[in-house]
Amino acid sequence: MKDNIHPQYGYVVFRDRSAGKAFLTRSTLVAKAASLPTIEWEDGNTYSLVNVEVSSYSHPFHTGRNAVLDTAGQVQKFNKRYGRS
């Protein structure tokens, strides 16, 4: 492989804001470490922090809590059209 063509790859903490949980993993976002906030992790080291809205802690597919969102009333239209009550 060619040298100096790959982005930096290091440890970053991702915090799921909706679930209130965090996890340490490796990411190429470590290259933006200067512009990211930091957090002291359980091992005593300081890592860059990336806040996310959805992760495996809060995503319905992983949690099993699926929610059907029907903001446009499409289900009601269908039931009215085809006579379901």
N, C-alpha and C positions, 0 to 999 in steps of 0.2 A: 504494500500500500504506500501511497505517497505520504510524505511527511508534511505536517502543518496545514492540512486541508480539512481536518475534522474539528468540530467545535469542542470546547472544554466540556468535560463530563465529570460531575462531582456530586457530593451529597447536598440535598436540599430538603427542607421540611415543608410538606404541604399540609395546610390546615383547612379542613372542611368547615366553613362558617355556619352552615345550617345544622350540622350534627355536633359541632363543638369538639371534634376529634382531630388529631394530627398524626401524621406518619412520616418517617424518614425514609427517603429513597434517593436514588441517583437520577440526575437530570442534566440536560444541557442548559437549563436556566441558570446554572451556577455562573455562566459567563456574564450575566447581568447582576451579579452579586452586589455591585456598588450601588445600584438603584433600588435594591430590595431591602425591606426591614430584616432584622436578625432576631433569632430566638435562641435561648439556651436550652439545649435538649437534655434528656434524661441522663445521657452519658457524661454531662458536664461540658461538652463542646458547644460552640456557638456556630449556628448554621443560618443560611439565608432562608427567609420565610416567604412562601407563596400562598396567598389566600385563594381558595377556590370555593365556588358555590355548590358544586355537586362532586361527590366522589363515591367510591364503593360503600362508604358508610351511610350515605343518604339517598343514593339513587334507587328508585323503586324496583328496578330489575334485580338488584342485589339484596335489597331488604325484604322483598316479597310483599310490600305494601303498595300495590298498584292503585292508582287513582284515575278514574275516568273523568277527564275534563271536557265539559260540553258547554262552552261559553256562547255558542251561536244558536243553541236550541235545535241542533240537527236531529237528535234522538227524538225529541217531541214532534218535529215535523214528520219524521219517518213513521212514528206511531200513529199520528193523525191521518196521514195519507193512506196507510195500509190497514187501518182499523184496529190497531192494537191498543189496549187500555193499560 
